[in-house]
Amino acid sequence: MQIYLPIAEVSVNAFLLLGLGGLVGILSGMFGVGGGFLMTPLLLFIGIPPPVAVATEANQIMASSFSGVLAHLRRKTVDFQMGGFLLVGGIAGAAAGVFIFKELREMGQVDLLVRLCYVVMLGVIGVLMFFESVRAMNRSKRKIIPPKRRHISWIHGLPFKIRFRASTLYISAIPPVVVGGIVGLLAAIMGVGGGFVLVPAMIYLLGMPTKVVIGTSLFQIVFVTGFATVLHATTNFSVDMALAVLLLTGGVIGAQIGARMAVRMKAEILRVLLSAIVLAVCGKLALDLLLEPAEQFSIARSLP
């Protein structure tokens, strides 16, 4: 069933969009990731313009993250104080990202920016995830206890220290604001929640206990992606609600299937599979950038 997406100005099969949402939902349920870093490239592959893909995916991430926050609120695993400082940086980063996005769109370079960002990001994440998974599998076979996390001492020596009671930390307020700013920038330019950056940063840089990391991350992502969505809608006019509803519907169904599948598979194998998927998407985006386009255009001065 073909439907016309007015903002994207393309006609797409509705079942294809539901299928993409379901596929990313399954990955989300299996691997515990938001899926935004995979959904946006997939939308580019089927012809959705980058501005619409980025802005609409940020809207979907906001809705799915809100559902996750509610669950963590019931468990009391959200550090609102830490989330507030992350949010300050996130709002500033998202505003800067939308401004950069708007300027590059007017210059006609936003497509290149989005694709290059994804090639770099997915390549780095995929390689790191693959090697970490292989090491985890080797430790599991040899029954080696993983080393304890090491925190970066100079970060904890910065000024403006604040006591975060829910996280049992006494650290500077500067690192949370900076980390939040980076995540906000990614949310605006790439249409991702940024959890793949935020969660490791909260654990390894800030030293937060794992039990409050996910809930606090989702709390920040809800507001930052929501802010980015509003800015994109009012500045770039690139949020397609019909597209968002179809993706979200498929994602909700797929997440339930993925969660059941994850129970039957080992965590190390799941991470290897996810890294393979990430690298495959990265390779496809890189090929699209390197290969000669099907249609070529030239600019020449017309003769009198």
Secondary structure, DSSP 8 states (H G I E B T S, - for coil): -EEEETTTTEEEEHHHHHHHHHHHHHHHHHH----HHHHHHHHHHTT--HHHHHHHHHHHHHHHHHHHHHHHHHHT---HHHHHHHHHHHHHHHHHHHHHHHHHHHHT-HHHHHHHHHHHHHHHHHHHHHHHHHHHHHHHHHT---------HHHHT-SSEEEETTTTEEEESHHHHHHHHHHHHHHHHH----HHHHHHIIIIIS---HHHHHHHHHHHHHHHHHHHHHHIIIII----HHHHHHHHHHHHHHHHHHHHHHHTS-HHHHHHHHHHHHHHHHHHHHHHHHS--SS---------
